[in-house]
Amino acid sequence: MTTPLRKDAARNWDRIVAVARALVDQGTPLQLNDVASRAGLGVGTVYRHFATSEALLETVATPCLEALVAHGRQALSDSDPERALEGFLFRTVEAQITDASLAPVAAAATDILPRTTELKVALRSAGTALLDRARDAGAVRGDLTATDLVPLMCGIAYAVNVHSGTPADRIDTAHRYLTTLLEGLRATPHHA
């Protein structure tokens, strides 16, 4: 059990995370000294809360990871395995293109925070279970594995980000690319 932060410490923590979120959204690499300056705090205060910029980045990504895990768990209760998998993949690719903190945290070989590891394991588990259900139902190709999905989803997110545009345009493009990919993953294409 962790001890709750004092009110001033909690305000500082919130300020640090808000500044980090803004920097990540701008595409600016996180540097703790820069975060401290922009937050109007001493460097020591930032370092007391976050020993490394990776820990801060993981903290910024946590709400997105939590939302994806929750969606994955909810999708597992859907009685239609194909719809459940597709909904999960759409939500995942949307998160990849709308939250700049997700990709570097998801791709990191090691995690700083135990919560990050817990969330990444839960996300992989949900994705694998959804794929297994869809495969067992004959909704997707039998040779498709969970390790195939990760680079395919990353490829879509990368392609969308390279061809940027407004956030709405990027989401529309991601949906179009993912729909095309899903058609190719089906065991029997819908147009056949």
C-alpha positions as CSV (number, residue, x, y, z in Angstrom):
1,M,0.0,0.0,0.0
2,T,1.4,3.4,-0.9
3,T,1.1,6.4,1.3
4,P,-1.0,9.2,-0.2
5,L,0.9,12.3,-1.3
6,R,0.6,15.5,0.6
7,K,-1.6,18.1,-1.1
8,D,1.3,20.1,-2.3
9,A,3.2,17.0,-3.5
10,A,0.1,15.8,-5.3
11,R,-0.3,19.2,-7.0
12,N,3.3,19.0,-8.1
13,W,2.9,15.5,-9.4
14,D,-0.2,16.6,-11.4
15,R,1.7,19.6,-12.8
16,I,4.7,17.5,-13.8
17,V,2.5,14.9,-15.6
18,A,0.4,17.7,-17.3
19,V,3.6,19.3,-18.6
20,A,4.9,16.0,-19.8
21,R,1.7,15.2,-21.5
22,A,1.8,18.5,-23.4
23,L,5.4,17.9,-24.4
24,V,4.7,14.4,-25.6
25,D,1.7,15.7,-27.6
26,Q,4.0,18.3,-29.2
27,G,6.5,15.6,-30.2
28,T,9.1,17.0,-27.8
29,P,11.4,14.4,-26.1
30,L,11.0,14.4,-22.3
31,Q,13.9,15.7,-20.4
32,L,13.3,16.1,-16.7
33,N,15.2,19.4,-16.5
34,D,13.0,20.8,-19.2
35,V,9.8,19.5,-17.5
36,A,10.9,21.1,-14.2
37,S,11.5,24.5,-15.9
38,R,8.2,24.4,-17.8
39,A,6.3,23.3,-14.7
40,G,7.9,26.1,-12.6
41,L,9.3,23.5,-10.2
42,G,12.8,22.7,-9.0
43,V,14.6,19.9,-10.7
44,G,14.8,18.0,-7.4
45,T,11.1,18.0,-7.1
46,V,10.7,16.4,-10.5
47,Y,13.4,13.8,-9.7
48,R,11.7,13.0,-6.4
49,H,8.5,12.0,-8.3
50,F,10.2,10.5,-11.4
51,A,13.7,9.2,-11.3
52,T,13.9,8.9,-15.1
53,S,12.2,10.4,-18.1
54,E,11.1,6.8,-19.0
55,A,9.2,6.6,-15.7
56,L,7.5,9.9,-16.5
57,L,6.7,8.7,-20.1
58,E,5.2,5.5,-18.7
59,T,3.1,7.5,-16.3
60,V,1.8,9.7,-19.2
61,A,0.9,6.5,-21.2
62,T,-0.8,4.8,-18.3
63,P,-4.4,6.2,-18.9
64,C,-4.2,5.1,-22.5
65,L,-3.0,1.6,-21.6
66,E,-5.7,1.3,-18.9
67,A,-8.4,2.2,-21.4
68,L,-7.1,-0.3,-23.9
69,V,-7.0,-3.1,-21.3
70,A,-10.5,-2.2,-20.2
71,H,-11.7,-2.3,-23.8
72,G,-10.0,-5.6,-24.4
73,R,-11.7,-7.1,-21.4
74,Q,-15.0,-5.8,-22.4
75,A,-14.5,-7.1,-26.0
76,L,-13.9,-10.6,-24.5
77,S,-17.6,-10.6,-23.4
78,D,-18.9,-9.9,-26.9
79,S,-20.5,-13.1,-28.3
80,D,-19.3,-12.4,-31.8
81,P,-15.6,-13.2,-31.9
82,E,-15.0,-11.4,-35.2
83,R,-16.7,-8.2,-34.1
84,A,-14.9,-8.3,-30.8
85,L,-11.4,-8.7,-32.4
86,E,-12.2,-6.0,-35.0
87,G,-13.5,-3.6,-32.4
88,F,-10.4,-4.1,-30.3
89,L,-8.0,-3.6,-33.2
90,F,-9.9,-0.4,-34.3
91,R,-9.6,0.9,-30.7
92,T,-5.9,0.0,-30.6
93,V,-4.9,1.7,-33.9
94,E,-6.9,4.8,-32.9
95,A,-4.9,4.9,-29.6
96,Q,-1.7,4.5,-31.5
97,I,-2.3,7.5,-33.7
98,T,-3.9,9.8,-31.1
99,D,-1.6,9.2,-28.1
100,A,2.1,9.8,-28.8
101,S,3.1,8.2,-25.5
102,L,1.7,4.8,-26.4
103,A,4.1,3.6,-29.2
104,P,7.4,4.2,-27.3
105,V,6.1,2.7,-24.1
106,A,4.6,-0.3,-25.9
107,A,7.8,-0.9,-27.9
108,A,10.2,-0.6,-24.9
109,A,12.0,-3.9,-24.2
110,T,11.9,-3.2,-20.4
111,D,9.6,-1.2,-18.2
112,I,10.5,1.1,-15.3
113,L,7.2,0.9,-13.5
114,P,5.6,-2.4,-12.4
115,R,2.2,-1.0,-13.4
116,T,3.4,-0.6,-17.0
117,T,4.4,-4.2,-17.1
118,E,1.1,-5.3,-15.6
119,L,-0.9,-3.3,-18.2
120,K,1.2,-4.5,-21.2
121,V,0.8,-8.1,-20.1
122,A,-2.9,-7.6,-19.7
123,L,-3.2,-6.0,-23.1
124,R,-1.2,-8.7,-24.8
125,S,-3.3,-11.3,-23.0
126,A,-6.6,-9.7,-24.1
127,G,-5.4,-9.4,-27.7
128,T,-4.2,-13.0,-27.9
129,A,-7.5,-14.3,-26.4
130,L,-9.5,-12.2,-28.9
131,L,-7.5,-13.5,-31.8
132,D,-7.7,-17.1,-30.5
133,R,-11.5,-16.8,-30.3
134,A,-11.8,-15.3,-33.8
135,R,-9.4,-18.0,-35.2
136,D,-11.3,-20.8,-33.4
137,A,-14.6,-19.5,-34.9
138,G,-13.1,-19.5,-38.4
139,A,-13.4,-15.7,-38.7
140,V,-9.7,-15.2,-39.4
141,R,-7.0,-17.1,-41.2
142,G,-5.8,-20.1,-39.2
143,D,-2.1,-19.2,-39.7
144,L,-2.5,-15.7,-38.1
145,T,-0.7,-15.4,-34.8
146,A,-0.7,-12.7,-32.1
147,T,2.9,-11.9,-32.9
148,D,1.7,-11.1,-36.5
149,L,-0.8,-8.6,-35.3
150,V,1.6,-6.3,-33.5
151,P,3.8,-5.3,-36.5
152,L,0.7,-5.1,-38.7
153,M,-1.0,-2.7,-36.4
154,C,2.3,-0.7,-35.9
155,G,2.6,-0.6,-39.7
156,I,-0.9,0.9,-40.1
157,A,-0.1,3.5,-37.4
158,Y,3.2,4.4,-39.0
159,A,1.6,4.8,-42.4
160,V,-1.1,7.0,-41.1
161,N,1.3,9.2,-39.2
162,V,3.6,9.6,-42.2
163,H,0.6,10.7,-44.3
164,S,-0.6,13.0,-41.4
165,G,-3.4,15.5,-41.8
166,T,-6.0,16.5,-39.3
167,P,-6.7,14.2,-36.3
168,A,-10.0,13.3,-37.9
169,D,-8.4,12.6,-41.3
170,R,-5.8,10.4,-39.6
171,I,-8.5,8.3,-37.8
172,D,-10.5,8.0,-41.1
173,T,-7.3,6.8,-42.9
174,A,-6.5,4.4,-40.1
175,H,-10.0,2.9,-40.3
176,R,-9.7,2.5,-44.1
177,Y,-6.2,0.8,-43.8
178,L,-7.4,-1.4,-41.0
179,T,-10.6,-2.4,-42.9
180,T,-8.4,-3.4,-45.8
181,L,-6.1,-5.4,-43.6
182,L,-8.9,-7.1,-41.8
183,E,-10.4,-8.2,-45.2
184,G,-7.1,-9.9,-46.0
185,L,-7.0,-11.6,-42.6
186,R,-10.5,-13.2,-42.9
187,A,-10.6,-16.9,-43.4
188,T,-13.2,-16.4,-46.1
189,P,-13.3,-12.8,-47.5
190,H,-16.7,-11.2,-47.3
191,H,-16.8,-10.5,-51.1
192,A,-16.1,-14.2,-51.9
